[in-house]
Amino acid sequence: MLAPMGLHLSAEKTRISHIDEGFDFLGFRIRRKVKEGTARRQLYTYPSKAALAAIKGKVRALTRQGTDQPLSTLIRRLNPALRGWTNYFRYGVSKATFSYLRAFVWHRVICWLRRKHPRASWKQLRRRYLMGWWPRQGQVVLFNPGGVAVTRYRYRGNRIPSPWSERQRVAVA
């Protein structure tokens, strides 16, 4: 089927696995598990460990950079990466991963602030940068991955054009 289009499967990259074992595809881990509280098995799609490691690596790289910049600059660099990653994965079972990422980012930014102000006490840092316990400087606020709404299924039934309904209209008219 692929040969007429000039395509072929790579033997090194292709593997056949059972859905209960799961597989990674486009950053998602797709796997069938038993749903908690029932005996039914459901298909779950959630961010893969490699995808989570990639965003954690970006956050680490940005928070390792010099502390000669203000916090607002760091936040402006972190926000697009966090917002894009969470928007991509919000259609899976991602709430726990987003909460984990929220705690990870908070910890990395706090460690960056502690390196930036080594003589400041925790109380001084909290008053200056952590209003409501979330990092901000002026009007610039760190994006909160844990606050992203996860919508697992999107109903688009009436908006998807159907070729059968057009045929029926033509036959009736």
Steps between C-alpha positions, in 0.01 A plus 500: 500500500788741574719408201295685231544820702876446523492419872626201696507388863831515683574165663704668778224743596200272457384262768180315572380510858184419689285798600522391867880549483454840344705699253623856449368705210550874438600559863202313644509167681201298378401208717196301610456463875232393745300804606520565873188396690370278216597184320486668156808565293539847350741649250716773654719755323736699718834680453791262456798505732718624215267796437500590870880468509525736201301781666685446828827532307386833353402628844834388643693666218316829547534501879871411488581812304650801672324680777598842366159534336181599683236243588262646241745405221522143626120479520463637145731224378331221696138590425491425123663158549265405785189635327576320173580168668186500714277607210629208294445241775173631646291257293641196678488375858746766610378658823744316726788574261406869493493511880843336511633749245355787705691387810817443297492847340423668835796326662738591216398868506534516879850347479585758231379780729705362791811505280419850377456637854729289723479736797124551492290311749210280396261757643651777287481288184138408571399863550681618189436223246239254631170679540249220556794253503533516121801674335433840345674829447279799438235403246696199368375175656645152452266274299333237719497157327278357775225749414453376143160342447523147362228426245523137406236486229372775273159446342507631145218290354293773334806688372654206312372492141347168407490382137193287572281791605585681172404191296167479681430866427579453130282185477206669672520818289 
